[in-house]
Each structure stands twice: as structure tokens, then as C-alpha cells.
Amino acid sequence: MLFSNELIDSLPSDPIGGAIRVCDRIFEVLPQDSRNWDENDYEVLMEGYALLLGMKDASLIDIPFFQFDSNPSASIRDDSFRLHNLICEVRAACVAASAQQKFQQQKAHYGARLGAGFVYEFTQGDLDRVQELLGQLRELIRDSVQFTEEHRRRLLLKLEKLQTEIHKKMSSLDRLWGITGELGVVLGKFGKDAKPLVDRFKEIMEITWRTQSRAEDMPSDSPPPLANDGKPLLSDTAD
């Protein structure tokens, strides 16, 4: 299989970065010399194109796509060349979108630090606790034998990046709420064996919810948001 299940499962939570990884995976298995492309290389390119097009159809990415006739022409090499160029364009568009996204996040972050606009503000104690919990999660994941290497690498990178992005004042809590998807994946894969991980994920979410409800002047006993199944997002599912 060209694309691992872990890579495919990661696409909804990081569509732009995921699309770049999909393109890189395609280029990784292709020969460097385009004059030697054969039917196997064409199949690799078609599978990659199908996944990228599927991401577009699922509204995960919104970048220019050019239609490609999936019926092979008389020249496998020509078709492969056209597909390769298309995927290069997709990757370039995703890299540009990622850079723009990062710029907007940095702009919002510095605006929040300088007091411009609405901000969420952690107490120092809560901020320190979130950083401690993220560090514990990284240690547990690094030492666990339950994860595949790719899933482990992806989670560790996400948590490491999150640790660098969390500050006392933030314009958005989306990054923190984004790890709730990882909680569901871990719980679904490992069940009660995942309790040490799930407990820490849940505590981070509890702190995030407390910070958000305080910033938005909600009652202190406001219930947490609901998950897709209608149950409270911070319910004791794994207990």
C-alpha cells in the first residue's frame, strides 16, 4: 500500500500538511529519471492523484486542481509526466497555503500578546500544568509499544509543536481543541489500555474549557461541549 492508514487517518486534522506529506510520499517512490517512467510509476501517480482529489471532494483542501483523464493514452510516459506536473502544482499550492496559515497564526499570536482584540488568557498555574501534561504525554507515547512508528512520530511532532504554540494569552484555542481527535483515536485503538494517555488528554481539555468559558463570561458550571455522538466531550469514557 502506497499510503499507510496512519497517514490517511491524519489528513482530516492537518489537511494542508497532510497533502504535502502525500505528495512527498509519491515523489519518494518514483524514479528520479522521468524518461524511465513505466506502468508501475503511472499507477503510483494515479493512486496519489486519487487521494488528493478525494481530499478536495471531502472539502479538506481548497486549491486549484486540473482535471486529468484517467483513461490512459497511448503514451504512459506522457500521462505520467502530466500527472507528475499536476502533483507538483498541488504541492506548491499547499506549501504556499501552509506559509500563509502560519503567518496568520503568528499575526494573531502577537496581536493577542500586545492586547489587540479578543484573547483567551490562561492562569499561570493552568499554563504550567498544560505544559507539564503535554510533556508527560510525549514521554508516555515515546515509551509505549502500542503505537506504530508513523503514528508515534506524528503524535510526538504534533505535541511538540503544540508546546511551542501555547502562551498565557492566545487569540484562539483551536490548536488545543484539535487534540481531542487524537483522544478519540487513541481510545478507539487501545481501549482501557489507553487510560494514562486519555486522562492527560482530558485534563488538558478541562483546562482549555475552563479558560474558554471564563474568557467568554459563561457561568462557572457551564457544561463542556458535546462530541459528535452527543455525549459530553469530557465524559469519563475511558474510566
ZAMARGU-29075 format. One record per residue (C-alpha): residue in three letters; x, y, z. Coordinates in nm, 4 decimals, decimal comma. Example, Ala and Ser with C-alpha at 12.3 -4.5 7.8 and 13.67 -1.06 7.14 Angstrom:
BEGIN
[atom "ALA"; [1,2300; -0,4500; 0,7800]]
[atom "SER"; [1,3670; -0,1060; 0,7140]]
END
This chain:
BEGIN
[atom "MET"; [0,0000; 0,0000; 0,0000]]
[atom "LEU"; [0,1404; 0,3378; -0,1028]]
[atom "PHE"; [-0,0184; 0,5318; 0,1854]]
[atom "SER"; [-0,0293; 0,3999; 0,5401]]
[atom "ASN"; [-0,3500; 0,4028; 0,7431]]
[atom "GLU"; [-0,1834; 0,6407; 0,9885]]
[atom "LEU"; [-0,1145; 0,8929; 0,7132]]
[atom "ILE"; [-0,4700; 0,8717; 0,5795]]
[atom "ASP"; [-0,6198; 0,8990; 0,9305]]
[atom "SER"; [-0,4128; 1,2140; 0,9956]]
[atom "LEU"; [-0,5478; 1,4040; 0,6934]]
[atom "PRO"; [-0,8678; 1,5489; 0,8492]]
[atom "SER"; [-0,6775; 1,7014; 1,1434]]
[atom "ASP"; [-0,4000; 1,8545; 0,9284]]
[atom "PRO"; [-0,5237; 1,8752; 0,5678]]
[atom "ILE"; [-0,2638; 2,1120; 0,4229]]
[atom "GLY"; [0,0325; 1,9445; 0,5922]]
[atom "GLY"; [-0,1184; 1,6067; 0,5088]]
[atom "ALA"; [-0,1473; 1,6918; 0,1396]]
[atom "ILE"; [0,2199; 1,7905; 0,1378]]
[atom "ARG"; [0,3100; 1,4563; 0,3001]]
[atom "VAL"; [0,1011; 1,2733; 0,0391]]
[atom "CYS"; [0,2902; 1,4481; -0,2426]]
[atom "ASP"; [0,6248; 1,3774; -0,0773]]
[atom "ARG"; [0,5343; 1,0108; -0,0417]]
[atom "ILE"; [0,4554; 0,9930; -0,4137]]
[atom "PHE"; [0,7849; 1,1523; -0,5105]]
[atom "GLU"; [0,9707; 0,9268; -0,2659]]
[atom "VAL"; [0,8814; 0,6088; -0,4550]]
[atom "LEU"; [0,9179; 0,7428; -0,8095]]
[atom "PRO"; [1,2431; 0,7122; -1,0055]]
[atom "GLN"; [1,4384; 1,0351; -1,0409]]
[atom "ASP"; [1,4706; 0,9976; -1,4155]]
[atom "SER"; [1,1347; 1,0775; -1,5783]]
[atom "ARG"; [1,2496; 0,9137; -1,9032]]
[atom "ASN"; [1,2242; 0,5758; -1,7308]]
[atom "TRP"; [0,8684; 0,6057; -1,6008]]
[atom "ASP"; [0,6729; 0,2888; -1,6650]]
[atom "GLU"; [0,3259; 0,1498; -1,5939]]
[atom "ASN"; [0,4056; 0,0933; -1,2242]]
[atom "ASP"; [0,5068; 0,4577; -1,1850]]
[atom "TYR"; [0,1859; 0,5622; -1,3606]]
[atom "GLU"; [-0,0128; 0,3572; -1,1070]]
[atom "VAL"; [0,1688; 0,5314; -0,8196]]
[atom "LEU"; [0,0871; 0,8716; -0,9662]]
[atom "MET"; [-0,2766; 0,7766; -1,0248]]
[atom "GLU"; [-0,3179; 0,6485; -0,6690]]
[atom "GLY"; [-0,1691; 0,9685; -0,5313]]
[atom "TYR"; [-0,3868; 1,1823; -0,7564]]
[atom "ALA"; [-0,6956; 0,9873; -0,6463]]
[atom "LEU"; [-0,6182; 1,0523; -0,2786]]
[atom "LEU"; [-0,5577; 1,4249; -0,3362]]
[atom "LEU"; [-0,8753; 1,4529; -0,5405]]
[atom "GLY"; [-1,0602; 1,2689; -0,2633]]
[atom "MET"; [-0,9321; 1,5277; -0,0144]]
[atom "LYS"; [-1,0652; 1,8030; -0,2392]]
[atom "ASP"; [-1,4035; 1,6318; -0,2743]]
[atom "ALA"; [-1,4189; 1,5992; 0,1061]]
[atom "SER"; [-1,3515; 1,9757; 0,1333]]
[atom "LEU"; [-1,0273; 1,9131; 0,3225]]
[atom "ILE"; [-0,8244; 2,1208; 0,0786]]
[atom "ASP"; [-0,9301; 2,4070; -0,1452]]
[atom "ILE"; [-0,6570; 2,4533; -0,4027]]
[atom "PRO"; [-0,6545; 2,4624; -0,7839]]
[atom "PHE"; [-0,6908; 2,1205; -0,9427]]
[atom "PHE"; [-0,6763; 2,0459; -1,3119]]
[atom "GLN"; [-0,8836; 1,7607; -1,4432]]
[atom "PHE"; [-0,6943; 1,4596; -1,5646]]
[atom "ASP"; [-0,8352; 1,1941; -1,7942]]
[atom "SER"; [-0,7978; 0,8701; -1,6013]]
[atom "ASN"; [-0,8131; 0,6652; -1,9226]]
[atom "PRO"; [-0,4518; 0,6027; -2,0270]]
[atom "SER"; [-0,3435; 0,7464; -2,3587]]
[atom "ALA"; [-0,1069; 0,5749; -2,5995]]
[atom "SER"; [0,1889; 0,7048; -2,4006]]
[atom "ILE"; [0,2306; 0,6020; -2,0362]]
[atom "ARG"; [0,5323; 0,8314; -2,0153]]
[atom "ASP"; [0,3347; 1,1365; -2,1340]]
[atom "ASP"; [0,0478; 1,0664; -1,8958]]
[atom "SER"; [0,2903; 1,0148; -1,6080]]
[atom "PHE"; [0,4631; 1,3419; -1,6940]]
[atom "ARG"; [0,1298; 1,5297; -1,6876]]
[atom "LEU"; [0,0303; 1,3712; -1,3569]]
[atom "HIS"; [0,3679; 1,4462; -1,2043]]
[atom "ASN"; [0,3418; 1,8131; -1,3054]]
[atom "LEU"; [-0,0102; 1,8342; -1,1624]]
[atom "ILE"; [0,1008; 1,6892; -0,8276]]
[atom "CYS"; [0,3959; 1,9303; -0,8205]]
[atom "GLU"; [0,1492; 2,2173; -0,8633]]
[atom "VAL"; [-0,0679; 2,0803; -0,5832]]
[atom "ARG"; [0,2317; 2,0594; -0,3505]]
[atom "ALA"; [0,3421; 2,4128; -0,4350]]
[atom "ALA"; [-0,0086; 2,5444; -0,3655]]
[atom "CYS"; [-0,0183; 2,3600; -0,0329]]
[atom "VAL"; [0,3231; 2,4937; 0,0703]]
[atom "ALA"; [0,2022; 2,8474; -0,0074]]
[atom "ALA"; [-0,1225; 2,7885; 0,1867]]
[atom "SER"; [0,0738; 2,6496; 0,4818]]
[atom "ALA"; [0,3012; 2,9551; 0,4856]]
[atom "GLN"; [0,0006; 3,1879; 0,4770]]
[atom "GLN"; [-0,1680; 2,9915; 0,7551]]
[atom "LYS"; [0,1456; 3,0130; 0,9693]]
[atom "PHE"; [0,1706; 3,3881; 0,9061]]
[atom "GLN"; [-0,1904; 3,4435; 1,0140]]
[atom "GLN"; [-0,1323; 3,2406; 1,3302]]
[atom "GLN"; [0,1799; 3,4416; 1,4125]]
[atom "LYS"; [-0,0037; 3,7671; 1,3448]]
[atom "ALA"; [-0,2909; 3,6641; 1,5726]]
[atom "HIS"; [-0,0489; 3,5470; 1,8403]]
[atom "TYR"; [0,1461; 3,8726; 1,8519]]
[atom "GLY"; [-0,1757; 4,0716; 1,8338]]
[atom "ALA"; [-0,3011; 3,8833; 2,1385]]
[atom "ARG"; [0,0252; 3,9374; 2,3252]]
[atom "LEU"; [0,0043; 4,3102; 2,2524]]
[atom "GLY"; [-0,3561; 4,3334; 2,3663]]
[atom "ALA"; [-0,5201; 4,3743; 2,0243]]
[atom "GLY"; [-0,8635; 4,2144; 2,0047]]
[atom "PHE"; [-1,0260; 3,9327; 2,1981]]
[atom "VAL"; [-0,7939; 3,6931; 2,3793]]
[atom "TYR"; [-0,8109; 3,3819; 2,5932]]
[atom "GLU"; [-0,5852; 3,4071; 2,8955]]
[atom "PHE"; [-0,4610; 3,1100; 3,0968]]
[atom "THR"; [-0,3715; 3,1500; 3,4596]]
[atom "GLN"; [-0,0018; 3,0886; 3,5096]]
[atom "GLY"; [-0,0829; 2,7740; 3,7060]]
[atom "ASP"; [-0,3036; 2,6368; 3,4284]]
[atom "LEU"; [-0,0432; 2,7203; 3,1640]]
[atom "ASP"; [0,2293; 2,5438; 3,3599]]
[atom "ARG"; [0,0034; 2,2412; 3,4120]]
[atom "VAL"; [-0,0816; 2,2136; 3,0407]]
[atom "GLN"; [0,2886; 2,2234; 2,9526]]
[atom "GLU"; [0,3571; 1,9566; 3,2157]]
[atom "LEU"; [0,0767; 1,7343; 3,0814]]
[atom "LEU"; [0,1993; 1,7711; 2,7235]]
[atom "GLY"; [0,5466; 1,6682; 2,8379]]
[atom "GLN"; [0,4029; 1,3633; 3,0161]]
[atom "LEU"; [0,2073; 1,2682; 2,7046]]
[atom "ARG"; [0,5207; 1,2840; 2,4941]]
[atom "GLU"; [0,7048; 1,0554; 2,7374]]
[atom "LEU"; [0,4174; 0,8051; 2,7514]]
[atom "ILE"; [0,3853; 0,7946; 2,3733]]
[atom "ARG"; [0,7612; 0,7667; 2,3212]]
[atom "ASP"; [0,7826; 0,4715; 2,5628]]
[atom "SER"; [0,4641; 0,2928; 2,4511]]
[atom "VAL"; [0,4857; -0,0218; 2,2390]]
[atom "GLN"; [0,1249; 0,0152; 2,1202]]
[atom "PHE"; [0,1864; 0,2776; 1,8539]]
[atom "THR"; [0,3171; 0,2206; 1,5053]]
[atom "GLU"; [0,6295; 0,4204; 1,4301]]
[atom "GLU"; [0,4458; 0,6603; 1,1985]]
[atom "HIS"; [0,1604; 0,7198; 1,4444]]
[atom "ARG"; [0,4136; 0,7749; 1,7230]]
[atom "ARG"; [0,6167; 1,0199; 1,5114]]
[atom "ARG"; [0,3068; 1,2146; 1,4049]]
[atom "LEU"; [0,1758; 1,2449; 1,7607]]
[atom "LEU"; [0,5115; 1,3483; 1,9043]]
[atom "LEU"; [0,5563; 1,6170; 1,6386]]
[atom "LYS"; [0,2047; 1,7485; 1,6999]]
[atom "LEU"; [0,2543; 1,7644; 2,0765]]
[atom "GLU"; [0,5989; 1,9224; 2,0439]]
[atom "LYS"; [0,4598; 2,1896; 1,8121]]
[atom "LEU"; [0,1679; 2,2499; 2,0471]]
[atom "GLN"; [0,4058; 2,3096; 2,3376]]
[atom "THR"; [0,5775; 2,5879; 2,1430]]
[atom "GLU"; [0,2458; 2,7498; 2,0454]]
[atom "ILE"; [0,0800; 2,7703; 2,3878]]
[atom "HIS"; [0,1168; 3,1016; 2,5654]]
[atom "LYS"; [-0,0528; 3,2792; 2,8530]]
[atom "LYS"; [-0,2575; 3,4897; 2,6101]]
[atom "MET"; [-0,3929; 3,3330; 2,2907]]
[atom "SER"; [-0,6288; 3,4599; 2,0216]]
[atom "SER"; [-0,7585; 3,1090; 1,9507]]
[atom "LEU"; [-0,7793; 2,7771; 2,1327]]
[atom "ASP"; [-0,8360; 2,5767; 1,8150]]
[atom "ARG"; [-0,4970; 2,4042; 1,8354]]
[atom "LEU"; [-0,5727; 2,2765; 2,1830]]
[atom "TRP"; [-0,9231; 2,1634; 2,0937]]
[atom "GLY"; [-0,7718; 1,9925; 1,7891]]
[atom "ILE"; [-0,6072; 1,7247; 2,0016]]
[atom "THR"; [-0,9496; 1,5930; 2,1078]]
[atom "GLY"; [-0,9430; 1,4000; 1,7807]]
[atom "GLU"; [-0,6272; 1,2245; 1,8961]]
[atom "LEU"; [-0,8001; 1,1347; 2,2225]]
[atom "GLY"; [-1,0729; 0,9581; 2,0262]]
[atom "VAL"; [-0,8246; 0,7738; 1,8032]]
[atom "VAL"; [-0,6173; 0,6530; 2,0986]]
[atom "LEU"; [-0,9240; 0,5438; 2,2931]]
[atom "GLY"; [-1,0704; 0,3677; 1,9905]]
[atom "LYS"; [-0,7493; 0,1758; 1,9214]]
[atom "PHE"; [-0,6369; 0,0845; 2,2709]]
[atom "GLY"; [-0,9478; 0,0990; 2,4913]]
[atom "LYS"; [-0,8798; 0,0869; 2,8658]]
[atom "ASP"; [-0,5078; 0,0342; 2,7997]]
[atom "ALA"; [-0,5016; 0,3977; 2,6894]]
[atom "LYS"; [-0,6240; 0,5324; 3,0255]]
[atom "PRO"; [-0,2947; 0,7024; 3,1285]]
[atom "LEU"; [-0,2903; 0,8870; 2,7957]]
[atom "VAL"; [-0,6620; 0,9638; 2,7917]]
[atom "ASP"; [-0,6552; 1,1001; 3,1471]]
[atom "ARG"; [-0,3934; 1,3556; 3,0464]]
[atom "PHE"; [-0,5691; 1,4492; 2,7242]]
[atom "LYS"; [-0,8890; 1,5015; 2,9225]]
[atom "GLU"; [-0,7217; 1,7192; 3,1846]]
[atom "ILE"; [-0,5812; 1,9434; 2,9109]]
[atom "MET"; [-0,9312; 1,9727; 2,7649]]
[atom "GLU"; [-1,0768; 2,0558; 3,1073]]
[atom "ILE"; [-0,8262; 2,3399; 3,1497]]
[atom "THR"; [-0,8978; 2,4604; 2,7954]]
[atom "TRP"; [-1,2729; 2,4593; 2,8586]]
[atom "ARG"; [-1,2293; 2,6419; 3,1880]]
[atom "THR"; [-1,0183; 2,9094; 3,0168]]
[atom "GLN"; [-1,2616; 2,9498; 2,7285]]
[atom "SER"; [-1,5742; 2,9687; 2,9447]]
[atom "ARG"; [-1,4077; 3,2277; 3,1711]]
[atom "ALA"; [-1,2987; 3,4435; 2,8753]]
[atom "GLU"; [-1,6487; 3,4367; 2,7275]]
[atom "ASP"; [-1,8189; 3,5219; 3,0605]]
[atom "MET"; [-2,0010; 3,1914; 3,0809]]
[atom "PRO"; [-2,1265; 3,0566; 3,4141]]
[atom "SER"; [-1,8568; 2,8662; 3,6030]]
[atom "ASP"; [-2,0676; 2,5488; 3,5965]]
[atom "SER"; [-2,1291; 2,5584; 3,2194]]
[atom "PRO"; [-2,1193; 2,2038; 3,0762]]
[atom "PRO"; [-1,8465; 2,1202; 2,8245]]
[atom "PRO"; [-1,9347; 2,0959; 2,4548]]
[atom "LEU"; [-2,0772; 1,7788; 2,3061]]
[atom "ALA"; [-1,8901; 1,5330; 2,0871]]
[atom "ASN"; [-2,0267; 1,4033; 1,7578]]
[atom "ASP"; [-2,2090; 1,1216; 1,9394]]
[atom "GLY"; [-2,3973; 1,3725; 2,1547]]
[atom "LYS"; [-2,2089; 1,2839; 2,4727]]
[atom "PRO"; [-2,0172; 1,5446; 2,6751]]
[atom "LEU"; [-1,6749; 1,5901; 2,5207]]
[atom "LEU"; [-1,5040; 1,5382; 2,8576]]
[atom "SER"; [-1,7122; 1,2413; 2,9721]]
[atom "ASP"; [-1,5438; 0,9574; 3,1617]]
[atom "THR"; [-1,5495; 0,7203; 2,8656]]
[atom "ALA"; [-1,2193; 0,5632; 2,9424]]
[atom "ASP"; [-1,2664; 0,5226; 3,3162]]
END
